[in-house]
Amino acid sequence: MKQAIDDLRANNPAWTVIGETLVGNWKFNDFAALRAVVTQVCDLADELNHHPTVTYGYNTLQIETTTHDAGNTVTEKDIQLAERVSEIFKQRVSEV
């Protein structure tokens, strides 16, 4: 799993690891752009049936993901979610 985390971080520098959790942090140009991304992230979480902790303010977003049923560790589910979230951000780069 360490290699998968290293690969994720190499391609997506917004992600870090804190304890046994993947944490992504982003800043946005405005609240409307942030709200649109939060909606996409929530839809993605439902699609993958893997729901992260999403915390946001006016122009900041933090996403934390860990797999609770695997003892609160980072698993392939978290890597997949993080990669897909990163794709959302790459599509919206002008707003971030």
Rosetta constraint file for C-alpha pairs under 8 A:
AtomPair CA 1 CA 5 HARMONIC 6.29 0.50
AtomPair CA 1 CA 74 HARMONIC 7.74 0.50
AtomPair CA 1 CA 75 HARMONIC 7.03 0.50
AtomPair CA 1 CA 76 HARMONIC 7.62 0.50
AtomPair CA 2 CA 6 HARMONIC 6.13 0.50
AtomPair CA 3 CA 7 HARMONIC 6.06 0.50
AtomPair CA 4 CA 8 HARMONIC 6.14 0.50
AtomPair CA 4 CA 79 HARMONIC 7.18 0.50
AtomPair CA 5 CA 9 HARMONIC 6.19 0.50
AtomPair CA 5 CA 79 HARMONIC 6.98 0.50
AtomPair CA 6 CA 10 HARMONIC 6.05 0.50
AtomPair CA 7 CA 11 HARMONIC 6.40 0.50
AtomPair CA 8 CA 12 HARMONIC 5.85 0.50
AtomPair CA 8 CA 15 HARMONIC 7.67 0.50
AtomPair CA 8 CA 79 HARMONIC 7.24 0.50
AtomPair CA 8 CA 82 HARMONIC 7.83 0.50
AtomPair CA 8 CA 83 HARMONIC 6.94 0.50
AtomPair CA 9 CA 13 HARMONIC 5.21 0.50
AtomPair CA 9 CA 14 HARMONIC 7.47 0.50
AtomPair CA 9 CA 15 HARMONIC 5.75 0.50
AtomPair CA 9 CA 16 HARMONIC 6.84 0.50
AtomPair CA 12 CA 86 HARMONIC 6.72 0.50
AtomPair CA 14 CA 24 HARMONIC 5.22 0.50
AtomPair CA 14 CA 25 HARMONIC 5.65 0.50
AtomPair CA 14 CA 26 HARMONIC 6.78 0.50
AtomPair CA 15 CA 22 HARMONIC 6.56 0.50
AtomPair CA 15 CA 23 HARMONIC 5.44 0.50
AtomPair CA 15 CA 24 HARMONIC 4.25 0.50
AtomPair CA 15 CA 25 HARMONIC 6.88 0.50
AtomPair CA 15 CA 82 HARMONIC 7.97 0.50
AtomPair CA 16 CA 22 HARMONIC 5.86 0.50
AtomPair CA 16 CA 23 HARMONIC 5.25 0.50
AtomPair CA 16 CA 24 HARMONIC 6.32 0.50
AtomPair CA 17 CA 21 HARMONIC 5.66 0.50
AtomPair CA 17 CA 22 HARMONIC 4.71 0.50
AtomPair CA 17 CA 23 HARMONIC 5.90 0.50
AtomPair CA 18 CA 22 HARMONIC 6.49 0.50
AtomPair CA 18 CA 23 HARMONIC 6.82 0.50
AtomPair CA 20 CA 66 HARMONIC 6.79 0.50
AtomPair CA 20 CA 72 HARMONIC 6.58 0.50
AtomPair CA 20 CA 73 HARMONIC 4.89 0.50
AtomPair CA 20 CA 74 HARMONIC 5.87 0.50
AtomPair CA 21 CA 64 HARMONIC 6.37 0.50
AtomPair CA 21 CA 65 HARMONIC 5.65 0.50
AtomPair CA 21 CA 66 HARMONIC 4.98 0.50
AtomPair CA 21 CA 72 HARMONIC 7.64 0.50
AtomPair CA 21 CA 73 HARMONIC 6.59 0.50
AtomPair CA 21 CA 74 HARMONIC 6.04 0.50
AtomPair CA 22 CA 64 HARMONIC 5.60 0.50
AtomPair CA 22 CA 65 HARMONIC 5.27 0.50
AtomPair CA 22 CA 66 HARMONIC 6.53 0.50
AtomPair CA 22 CA 74 HARMONIC 6.96 0.50
AtomPair CA 22 CA 78 HARMONIC 7.35 0.50
AtomPair CA 22 CA 82 HARMONIC 7.92 0.50
AtomPair CA 23 CA 62 HARMONIC 6.91 0.50
AtomPair CA 23 CA 63 HARMONIC 5.63 0.50
AtomPair CA 23 CA 64 HARMONIC 4.48 0.50
AtomPair CA 23 CA 65 HARMONIC 6.62 0.50
AtomPair CA 24 CA 61 HARMONIC 8.00 0.50
AtomPair CA 24 CA 62 HARMONIC 5.53 0.50
AtomPair CA 24 CA 63 HARMONIC 5.12 0.50
AtomPair CA 24 CA 64 HARMONIC 6.52 0.50
AtomPair CA 25 CA 60 HARMONIC 7.37 0.50
AtomPair CA 25 CA 61 HARMONIC 5.74 0.50
AtomPair CA 25 CA 62 HARMONIC 4.57 0.50
AtomPair CA 25 CA 63 HARMONIC 6.67 0.50
AtomPair CA 26 CA 60 HARMONIC 5.77 0.50
AtomPair CA 26 CA 61 HARMONIC 5.29 0.50
AtomPair CA 26 CA 62 HARMONIC 6.61 0.50
AtomPair CA 26 CA 96 HARMONIC 7.12 0.50
AtomPair CA 27 CA 59 HARMONIC 5.53 0.50
AtomPair CA 27 CA 60 HARMONIC 4.55 0.50
AtomPair CA 27 CA 61 HARMONIC 6.46 0.50
AtomPair CA 27 CA 96 HARMONIC 5.84 0.50
AtomPair CA 28 CA 33 HARMONIC 6.59 0.50
AtomPair CA 28 CA 34 HARMONIC 6.00 0.50
AtomPair CA 28 CA 59 HARMONIC 4.82 0.50
AtomPair CA 28 CA 60 HARMONIC 6.19 0.50
AtomPair CA 28 CA 95 HARMONIC 5.98 0.50
AtomPair CA 28 CA 96 HARMONIC 4.25 0.50
AtomPair CA 29 CA 33 HARMONIC 6.93 0.50
AtomPair CA 29 CA 59 HARMONIC 6.50 0.50
AtomPair CA 29 CA 95 HARMONIC 5.69 0.50
AtomPair CA 29 CA 96 HARMONIC 5.89 0.50
AtomPair CA 30 CA 34 HARMONIC 6.54 0.50
AtomPair CA 30 CA 58 HARMONIC 6.96 0.50
AtomPair CA 30 CA 59 HARMONIC 5.46 0.50
AtomPair CA 30 CA 95 HARMONIC 7.85 0.50
AtomPair CA 31 CA 35 HARMONIC 5.99 0.50
AtomPair CA 31 CA 58 HARMONIC 5.29 0.50
AtomPair CA 31 CA 59 HARMONIC 5.46 0.50
AtomPair CA 32 CA 36 HARMONIC 6.32 0.50
AtomPair CA 33 CA 37 HARMONIC 6.48 0.50
AtomPair CA 33 CA 95 HARMONIC 6.06 0.50
AtomPair CA 33 CA 96 HARMONIC 7.77 0.50
AtomPair CA 34 CA 38 HARMONIC 6.19 0.50
AtomPair CA 34 CA 58 HARMONIC 7.87 0.50
AtomPair CA 34 CA 59 HARMONIC 6.34 0.50
AtomPair CA 34 CA 60 HARMONIC 7.42 0.50
AtomPair CA 34 CA 61 HARMONIC 7.32 0.50
AtomPair CA 35 CA 39 HARMONIC 6.27 0.50
AtomPair CA 36 CA 40 HARMONIC 6.47 0.50
AtomPair CA 37 CA 41 HARMONIC 6.11 0.50
AtomPair CA 37 CA 88 HARMONIC 7.40 0.50
AtomPair CA 37 CA 89 HARMONIC 7.81 0.50
AtomPair CA 38 CA 42 HARMONIC 6.13 0.50
AtomPair CA 38 CA 54 HARMONIC 7.93 0.50
AtomPair CA 39 CA 43 HARMONIC 6.21 0.50
AtomPair CA 40 CA 44 HARMONIC 6.11 0.50
AtomPair CA 40 CA 88 HARMONIC 7.59 0.50
AtomPair CA 41 CA 45 HARMONIC 6.13 0.50
AtomPair CA 41 CA 85 HARMONIC 6.45 0.50
AtomPair CA 41 CA 88 HARMONIC 7.93 0.50
AtomPair CA 42 CA 46 HARMONIC 6.32 0.50
AtomPair CA 42 CA 51 HARMONIC 7.74 0.50
AtomPair CA 43 CA 47 HARMONIC 6.24 0.50
AtomPair CA 44 CA 48 HARMONIC 6.16 0.50
AtomPair CA 44 CA 81 HARMONIC 7.88 0.50
AtomPair CA 44 CA 84 HARMONIC 7.87 0.50
AtomPair CA 44 CA 85 HARMONIC 7.88 0.50
AtomPair CA 45 CA 49 HARMONIC 5.64 0.50
AtomPair CA 45 CA 50 HARMONIC 5.20 0.50
AtomPair CA 45 CA 51 HARMONIC 5.01 0.50
AtomPair CA 45 CA 52 HARMONIC 7.19 0.50
AtomPair CA 45 CA 81 HARMONIC 7.39 0.50
AtomPair CA 46 CA 50 HARMONIC 6.72 0.50
AtomPair CA 46 CA 51 HARMONIC 7.00 0.50
AtomPair CA 48 CA 81 HARMONIC 7.52 0.50
AtomPair CA 50 CA 77 HARMONIC 7.06 0.50
AtomPair CA 50 CA 78 HARMONIC 7.85 0.50
AtomPair CA 50 CA 81 HARMONIC 7.52 0.50
AtomPair CA 51 CA 65 HARMONIC 7.50 0.50
AtomPair CA 52 CA 63 HARMONIC 6.42 0.50
AtomPair CA 52 CA 64 HARMONIC 5.55 0.50
AtomPair CA 52 CA 65 HARMONIC 4.67 0.50
AtomPair CA 52 CA 66 HARMONIC 7.29 0.50
AtomPair CA 53 CA 63 HARMONIC 5.70 0.50
AtomPair CA 53 CA 64 HARMONIC 5.06 0.50
AtomPair CA 53 CA 65 HARMONIC 6.43 0.50
AtomPair CA 54 CA 61 HARMONIC 7.29 0.50
AtomPair CA 54 CA 62 HARMONIC 5.92 0.50
AtomPair CA 54 CA 63 HARMONIC 4.74 0.50
AtomPair CA 54 CA 64 HARMONIC 6.62 0.50
AtomPair CA 55 CA 61 HARMONIC 5.84 0.50
AtomPair CA 55 CA 62 HARMONIC 5.14 0.50
AtomPair CA 55 CA 63 HARMONIC 6.45 0.50
AtomPair CA 56 CA 60 HARMONIC 5.48 0.50
AtomPair CA 56 CA 61 HARMONIC 4.37 0.50
AtomPair CA 56 CA 62 HARMONIC 6.20 0.50
AtomPair CA 57 CA 61 HARMONIC 6.67 0.50
AtomPair CA 65 CA 74 HARMONIC 7.54 0.50
AtomPair CA 65 CA 78 HARMONIC 5.86 0.50
AtomPair CA 65 CA 82 HARMONIC 7.96 0.50
AtomPair CA 66 CA 72 HARMONIC 5.51 0.50
AtomPair CA 66 CA 73 HARMONIC 5.45 0.50
AtomPair CA 66 CA 74 HARMONIC 5.04 0.50
AtomPair CA 66 CA 75 HARMONIC 7.22 0.50
AtomPair CA 66 CA 78 HARMONIC 6.02 0.50
AtomPair CA 67 CA 71 HARMONIC 6.87 0.50
AtomPair CA 67 CA 72 HARMONIC 5.01 0.50
AtomPair CA 67 CA 73 HARMONIC 5.52 0.50
AtomPair CA 67 CA 74 HARMONIC 5.96 0.50
AtomPair CA 67 CA 75 HARMONIC 6.33 0.50
AtomPair CA 67 CA 77 HARMONIC 7.24 0.50
AtomPair CA 67 CA 78 HARMONIC 6.81 0.50
AtomPair CA 68 CA 72 HARMONIC 4.31 0.50
AtomPair CA 68 CA 73 HARMONIC 7.06 0.50
AtomPair CA 70 CA 75 HARMONIC 7.71 0.50
AtomPair CA 74 CA 78 HARMONIC 5.88 0.50
AtomPair CA 74 CA 79 HARMONIC 7.50 0.50
AtomPair CA 75 CA 79 HARMONIC 6.58 0.50
AtomPair CA 76 CA 80 HARMONIC 6.03 0.50
AtomPair CA 77 CA 81 HARMONIC 6.18 0.50
AtomPair CA 78 CA 82 HARMONIC 6.02 0.50
AtomPair CA 79 CA 83 HARMONIC 6.06 0.50
AtomPair CA 80 CA 84 HARMONIC 6.17 0.50
AtomPair CA 81 CA 85 HARMONIC 6.05 0.50
AtomPair CA 82 CA 86 HARMONIC 6.06 0.50
AtomPair CA 83 CA 87 HARMONIC 6.37 0.50
AtomPair CA 84 CA 88 HARMONIC 6.57 0.50
AtomPair CA 85 CA 89 HARMONIC 6.58 0.50
AtomPair CA 86 CA 90 HARMONIC 6.24 0.50
AtomPair CA 87 CA 91 HARMONIC 6.35 0.50
AtomPair CA 88 CA 92 HARMONIC 6.48 0.50
AtomPair CA 89 CA 93 HARMONIC 5.80 0.50
AtomPair CA 89 CA 96 HARMONIC 7.53 0.50
AtomPair CA 92 CA 96 HARMONIC 6.84 0.50
